[in-house]
Amino acid sequence: MKIALTGGSGIQGMSAMIYLLDQDDVEEIFVSDMHNIDRLKQRVNNLDDKRLVMAELDCTDEVAAAKAFEGYDVVLNSAMTRGHYIKTTRAALKAGADYLDMTSLGEEPLQMELHDQFKEKGLTCLLDMGTAPGLSNLMAVYCMNRLDKTDTIDYAWGVIDTVAPEDHSRPLYWGFGFEGMLGLISGPSIVFEDGEVKYLPPRDRPEKFSFKSGDQVIKGLGHREPAMLAESFPDAGFKHIMYRQAFDADSEMKYAFLRDLGFASKEPIDVNGMQVLPYDVLWAMLQKLPEEQKTPAKYVSEGNCIARGWKDDKEMEVRLMIRTDPDSDMHKRYTNKGAFGSYRTGISASIAAVMMGRGQIEKKGVYRPEICVPAEHYIKEQARAGMEVEETITAVL
């Protein structure tokens, strides 16, 4: 198969390249970027694989992108192009390629309008195929498939810096995209209950949860999985779905402090006669943080999906845990090849891209992951990639 990858200079683009090059049946990877082209060149040189073909490309230029995508089986869009994802989606359609992205930042309704066109061409367009949503949706389906009826689904996610604050010289770290993270903790906690989606206060319903690395407090987050699963499975009869996440205590305090000061706002404020966006000021300051002089952050990312319901007239609980650890062989392999930051999303998207190229995702049209990706197969591929995967099934007496 031949895969076109956009946004190759980013965190997720890097991990996607590494995963794709590990697959023997990937014959060629066209990797492109519009910004940081020198960094992309350095990455391609370091990976030193003849299957990598690099070019500068504005993937929001539909004409140029469609031409560049011709002859490729799958377009994996990892470029951050707020307000322009639909253009890359249409370019893949024109080129006759399957398409997927990790997010389109609210453009899903526009992409869904292309359903019939993708279907007529025998193509698949897969939306929101990142870690959460994406992997998280498929974890729910995996658990649901082990029950006859699912009543509740709870997510307990943790992104935890295992280094003590006093061992850092830098005052702040973040385990995934800072803009998205600050937006999530500032927005409402989303829950599906009583047959409807409800929007609760930010970081609502705190609860202690036992992760493998220790107890943490999980709190509500503005993740869309409750609404997505309720919409995708309207006849399931869910009583409750909620996504909650923990940060280490020091990070939680600092993120909340910045949020409460108003730095999450993208509404301009007047500063000495100039209109300034608070978030832009914060981000500019964060970009100037000095290099770590002591111990860099070491993040453990652990995602748990816990489904409760009934199997053979017995009350059951199914828990699926997927974890990445900075001391794992997978982490060492990826970081030694140049991956950095919260790179797991690129792997999660790449697994689905390869499944598309292999013909293992059979539905044609525009879909979310939970509707068209075979969950069991996908979770097994997560384990093959090196993720720590555990399944626990408990009978409730």
LINCORKA-V49562 format. One record per pair of residues at least 12 apart in sequence whose ideal C-beta (glycine too) atoms are under 8 Angstrom apart, sorted by the first residue. I is the first residue (numbers start at 1). J is the second residue. If there is no record, write none. Layout:
BEGIN
((I J) (I J))
END
This chain:
BEGIN
((1 25) (1 26) (1 27) (1 73) (1 74) (1 354) (1 357) (1 358) (2 26) (2 27) (2 28) (2 29) (2 30) (2 71) (2 72) (2 73) (2 74) (3 20) (3 26) (3 28) (3 29) (3 30) (3 72) (3 73) (3 74) (3 75) (3 76) (3 353) (3 354) (3 357) (4 29) (4 30) (4 32) (4 68) (4 69) (4 72) (4 74) (4 75) (4 76) (4 97) (5 17) (5 20) (5 29) (5 30) (5 31) (5 32) (5 76) (5 78) (6 32) (6 33) (6 57) (6 59) (6 75) (6 76) (6 77) (6 78) (6 79) (6 88) (7 32) (7 33) (7 59) (7 77) (7 78) (7 79) (7 80) (8 31) (8 32) (8 33) (8 40) (8 43) (8 44) (8 54) (8 78) (9 33) (9 35) (9 36) (9 37) (9 39) (9 40) (9 43) (10 33) (10 78) (10 79) (10 80) (11 339) (11 340) (11 341) (11 342) (11 343) (11 345) (11 346) (12 78) (12 102) (12 130) (12 343) (12 345) (12 346) (12 349) (13 31) (13 33) (13 40) (13 78) (13 79) (13 346) (14 43) (14 338) (14 339) (14 340) (14 343) (14 346) (15 334) (15 339) (15 343) (15 344) (15 345) (15 346) (15 347) (15 350) (16 76) (16 78) (16 346) (16 347) (16 349) (16 350) (16 353) (17 29) (17 31) (17 43) (17 47) (17 52) (18 47) (18 334) (18 337) (18 338) (18 339) (19 346) (19 347) (19 350) (19 351) (19 354) (19 385) (20 350) (20 353) (20 354) (21 47) (21 49) (21 51) (21 52) (23 354) (25 354) (25 357) (25 358) (26 51) (26 354) (26 357) (27 51) (28 51) (28 53) (28 72) (29 51) (29 52) (29 53) (30 53) (30 54) (30 55) (30 68) (30 69) (30 72) (31 44) (31 52) (31 53) (31 54) (31 55) (32 54) (32 55) (32 56) (32 57) (32 59) (32 68) (33 56) (33 57) (33 79) (34 56) (34 57) (34 58) (34 59) (34 79) (37 56) (40 54) (41 54) (43 338) (46 337) (46 338) (47 337) (47 338) (55 68) (59 77) (59 79) (59 81) (59 87) (59 88) (59 91) (60 81) (60 84) (60 87) (60 88) (61 87) (62 87) (62 88) (62 90) (62 91) (62 94) (63 91) (65 87) (65 88) (65 91) (65 92) (65 95) (66 90) (66 91) (66 92) (66 94) (66 95) (67 95) (68 95) (69 91) (69 92) (69 94) (69 95) (69 97) (70 95) (70 96) (71 95) (72 95) (72 97) (73 97) (73 98) (73 356) (73 357) (74 97) (74 98) (74 99) (74 100) (74 353) (74 356) (74 357) (75 88) (75 91) (75 92) (75 95) (75 97) (75 98) (75 99) (75 100) (76 100) (76 101) (76 349) (76 350) (76 353) (77 89) (77 92) (77 99) (77 100) (77 101) (77 102) (78 101) (78 102) (78 346) (78 349) (82 105) (83 105) (83 107) (85 101) (85 104) (85 105) (85 107) (85 111) (86 104) (86 107) (86 110) (86 111) (88 101) (89 101) (89 104) (89 111) (89 114) (89 125) (90 114) (92 123) (92 125) (93 114) (93 117) (93 118) (93 121) (93 123) (93 125) (96 121) (96 123) (97 123) (98 123) (98 124) (98 125) (98 126) (98 356) (98 357) (99 118) (99 123) (99 124) (99 125) (99 126) (100 124) (100 125) (100 126) (100 127) (100 129) (100 349) (100 352) (100 353) (100 356) (101 126) (101 127) (101 128) (101 129) (101 349) (102 128) (102 129) (102 130) (102 131) (102 134) (102 345) (102 346) (102 348) (102 349) (103 128) (103 130) (104 127) (104 128) (108 127) (108 128) (111 125) (111 127) (111 366) (112 127) (112 366) (114 366) (115 365) (115 366) (116 365) (118 364) (118 365) (118 366) (119 364) (119 365) (121 364) (122 364) (123 364) (124 356) (124 361) (124 363) (124 364) (124 365) (124 367) (124 372) (125 365) (125 366) (125 367) (126 352) (126 356) (126 361) (126 367) (126 368) (126 369) (126 372) (126 373) (127 366) (127 367) (127 368) (127 369) (128 228) (128 368) (128 369) (129 348) (129 349) (129 352) (129 369) (129 373) (130 345) (130 348) (130 349) (131 303) (131 344) (131 345) (131 348) (132 155) (132 157) (132 223) (132 225) (132 243) (132 303) (133 223) (133 224) (133 225) (133 228) (133 368) (133 369) (134 345) (134 348) (134 349) (134 352) (134 369) (135 303) (135 322) (135 348) (135 378) (135 382) (136 155) (136 157) (136 223) (136 225) (136 243) (136 303) (136 305) (137 225) (137 228) (137 229) (137 368) (137 369) (137 370) (138 369) (138 370) (138 373) (138 375) (138 378) (138 379) (139 303) (139 305) (139 320) (139 322) (139 375) (139 379) (140 153) (140 225) (140 229) (140 305) (140 307) (140 370) (141 370) (141 375) (142 305) (142 320) (142 375) (142 376) (142 379) (143 305) (143 306) (143 307) (143 318) (143 319) (143 320) (144 233) (144 236) (144 307) (144 309) (145 375) (145 376) (146 307) (146 311) (146 316) (146 318) (146 393) (147 307) (147 309) (147 310) (147 311) (147 316) (147 318) (148 309) (148 310) (148 311) (148 312) (149 236) (149 237) (149 309) (149 310) (150 236) (150 238) (150 307) (150 308) (150 309) (151 237) (151 238) (151 239) (151 240) (151 308) (151 309) (151 310) (152 238) (152 239) (152 240) (152 241) (152 307) (152 308) (152 309) (153 226) (153 229) (153 238) (153 240) (153 241) (153 242) (153 305) (153 306) (153 307) (153 308) (154 240) (154 241) (154 242) (154 244) (154 305) (154 306) (155 223) (155 225) (155 242) (155 243) (155 244) (155 245) (155 303) (155 304) (155 305) (155 306) (156 209) (156 211) (156 218) (156 244) (156 245) (156 246) (156 303) (156 304) (156 306) (157 218) (157 221) (157 243) (157 244) (157 245) (157 246) (157 301) (157 302) (157 303) (157 304) (158 209) (158 211) (158 213) (158 216) (158 218) (158 245) (158 246) (158 247) (158 300) (158 301) (158 302) (158 303) (159 175) (159 176) (159 245) (159 246) (159 247) (159 299) (159 300) (159 301) (159 342) (160 175) (160 211) (160 213) (160 216) (160 246) (160 247) (160 248) (160 299) (160 300) (160 301) (160 302) (161 173) (161 175) (161 248) (161 250) (161 251) (161 297) (161 298) (161 299) (162 213) (162 248) (162 298) (162 299) (162 300) (162 326) (163 295) (163 296) (163 297) (163 298) (165 250) (167 294) (167 295) (168 292) (168 294) (168 295) (168 296) (168 297) (169 290) (169 292) (169 293) (169 294) (170 289) (170 290) (170 291) (170 292) (171 254) (171 289) (172 251) (172 254) (172 286) (172 289) (173 251) (173 296) (173 297) (174 251) (174 255) (175 247) (175 251) (175 297) (175 299) (175 301) (175 342) (176 341) (176 342) (176 345) (177 342) (178 283) (178 286) (179 279) (179 283) (181 255) (182 255) (182 258) (182 259) (182 263) (182 264) (182 279) (183 222) (183 264) (184 221) (184 222) (184 223) (185 202) (185 203) (185 221) (185 222) (185 255) (185 256) (185 259) (185 264) (186 202) (186 222) (186 259) (186 264) (187 202) (187 222) (188 200) (188 201) (188 202) (188 220) (188 222) (189 201) (189 202) (189 203) (189 204) (189 205) (189 219) (189 220) (189 221) (189 222) (189 242) (189 244) (190 220) (190 221) (190 222) (190 223) (190 224) (190 226) (190 227) (190 242) (190 243) (191 205) (191 220) (191 226) (191 240) (191 241) (191 242) (192 226) (192 227) (192 229) (192 230) (192 238) (192 240) (192 241) (192 242) (193 239) (193 240) (197 226) (197 227) (197 230) (200 220) (201 220) (202 220) (202 222) (202 259) (203 219) (203 220) (203 221) (203 256) (204 219) (204 220) (205 219) (205 220) (205 242) (205 244) (206 218) (206 219) (207 219) (207 244) (209 244) (209 246) (209 304) (211 246) (211 300) (211 302) (211 304) (212 300) (212 302) (212 321) (212 323) (213 300) (213 302) (216 246) (216 247) (216 248) (217 246) (217 249) (217 252) (218 244) (218 245) (218 246) (219 244) (219 245) (219 246) (220 242) (220 243) (220 244) (221 243) (221 244) (221 245) (223 243) (223 245) (225 241) (225 243) (226 241) (226 242) (226 243) (228 368) (228 370) (229 241) (229 370) (232 368) (232 370) (232 371) (233 370) (258 282) (262 278) (263 278) (263 279) (263 281) (263 282) (264 278) (264 279) (265 277) (265 278) (265 279) (266 278) (266 279) (266 280) (298 326) (299 326) (299 342) (300 323) (300 324) (300 325) (300 326) (301 323) (301 324) (301 342) (301 344) (302 321) (302 322) (302 323) (302 324) (303 321) (303 322) (303 323) (304 319) (304 320) (304 321) (305 319) (305 320) (306 318) (306 319) (307 319) (308 396) (314 395) (314 396) (315 395) (315 396) (316 393) (316 394) (316 395) (316 396) (317 392) (317 393) (317 394) (317 396) (318 391) (318 392) (318 393) (318 394) (319 391) (319 392) (319 393) (319 394) (320 379) (320 389) (320 390) (320 391) (321 388) (321 389) (321 390) (321 391) (321 392) (322 379) (322 382) (322 387) (322 388) (322 389) (323 387) (323 388) (323 389) (323 390) (324 344) (324 387) (324 388) (325 388) (328 386) (328 388) (329 386) (330 385) (330 386) (330 387) (333 386) (334 347) (344 387) (347 385) (347 387) (348 382) (351 378) (351 381) (351 382) (351 385) (352 369) (352 373) (352 378) (354 381) (355 373) (355 374) (355 377) (355 378) (355 381) (360 374) (360 377) (361 373) (361 374))
END
